[in-house]
Amino acid sequence: MTKKELIAEIAKESKLSIKDSGLALNAFVAVFGKAMKKGKRIQLPNMGTFKVTQRSARVVRNPRTNEKLNVPAKKVVKFKPAPALNKGL
């Protein structure tokens, strides 16, 4: 689903205008991004939980050249779906 399609579905479900739905989605993405950068956890009922975790540094192998490469540690966002979301799939 593209952003445009998502905005149209939000407008249809919420009975907001396309413009207002777009503004709401953009605001959600901005707030979500700021929270993730601060390392906060976001829990959405019936959807799931987003949290920032630290991935440790590791050594990987390039399959073409068999060369070993060092991948530095970094922060990543993980998602754990809620049981209600898993049940509906």
C-alpha positions as CSV (number, residue, x, y, z in Angstrom):
1,M,0.0,0.0,0.0
2,T,1.4,3.4,-1.0
3,K,1.2,6.5,1.2
4,K,-1.5,7.9,-1.1
5,E,-3.6,4.7,-0.8
6,L,-3.2,4.7,3.0
7,I,-4.3,8.4,3.2
8,A,-7.4,7.5,1.1
9,E,-8.2,4.6,3.4
10,I,-7.8,6.7,6.5
11,A,-10.1,9.4,5.0
12,K,-12.7,6.8,4.2
13,E,-12.6,5.1,7.6
14,S,-12.5,8.3,9.7
15,K,-14.7,10.4,7.4
16,L,-12.0,13.1,7.3
17,S,-11.0,14.9,4.2
18,I,-8.1,13.6,2.2
19,K,-6.1,16.7,3.2
20,D,-6.8,16.3,6.9
21,S,-6.0,12.6,6.7
22,G,-2.7,13.4,5.0
23,L,-1.9,15.9,7.8
24,A,-2.8,13.4,10.5
25,L,-0.6,10.7,8.9
26,N,2.3,13.1,8.5
27,A,1.9,14.2,12.2
28,F,1.9,10.5,13.3
29,V,5.0,9.7,11.3
30,A,6.8,12.8,12.8
31,V,5.8,12.0,16.4
32,F,6.7,8.3,15.9
33,G,10.1,9.2,14.5
34,K,10.9,11.6,17.3
35,A,9.9,8.9,19.9
36,M,12.0,6.3,18.3
37,K,15.1,8.6,18.2
38,K,14.6,9.1,21.9
39,G,14.5,5.4,22.5
40,K,10.9,5.4,23.7
41,R,8.6,2.4,23.3
42,I,5.3,2.9,21.4
43,Q,2.4,0.5,22.2
44,L,-0.7,0.5,20.0
45,P,-3.6,-1.6,21.2
46,N,-4.7,-4.3,18.8
47,M,-1.6,-3.6,16.6
48,G,1.6,-4.2,18.6
49,T,4.6,-2.6,20.2
50,F,7.5,-0.8,18.6
51,K,10.8,-0.5,20.6
52,V,14.4,0.5,19.9
53,T,17.0,-2.2,20.6
54,Q,20.8,-2.2,20.3
55,R,22.2,-4.6,17.7
56,S,25.7,-5.7,18.7
57,A,28.7,-5.5,16.3
58,R,29.4,-8.6,14.4
59,V,31.5,-10.2,11.6
60,V,29.8,-11.2,8.4
61,R,31.0,-12.9,5.3
62,N,30.6,-11.6,1.7
63,P,29.2,-14.6,-0.1
64,R,30.8,-13.6,-3.4
65,T,34.4,-13.1,-2.2
66,N,34.3,-14.9,1.2
67,E,35.8,-11.7,2.6
68,K,35.0,-11.1,6.2
69,L,33.5,-7.7,7.0
70,N,32.9,-6.0,10.4
71,V,29.4,-4.6,10.8
72,P,29.3,-2.0,13.6
73,A,26.8,-1.9,16.4
74,K,23.7,0.1,15.8
75,K,20.2,0.8,17.0
76,V,17.2,-0.8,15.3
77,V,13.5,-0.6,15.6
78,K,11.7,-3.9,16.4
79,F,8.0,-4.7,16.2
80,K,6.1,-7.2,18.2
81,P,2.6,-7.8,16.9
82,A,-0.3,-7.9,19.3
83,P,-2.3,-11.1,19.6
84,A,-5.3,-9.5,18.0
85,L,-3.3,-8.6,14.9
86,N,-1.8,-12.1,14.6
87,K,-5.2,-13.6,15.0
88,G,-6.6,-11.6,12.1
89,L,-3.9,-12.8,9.7
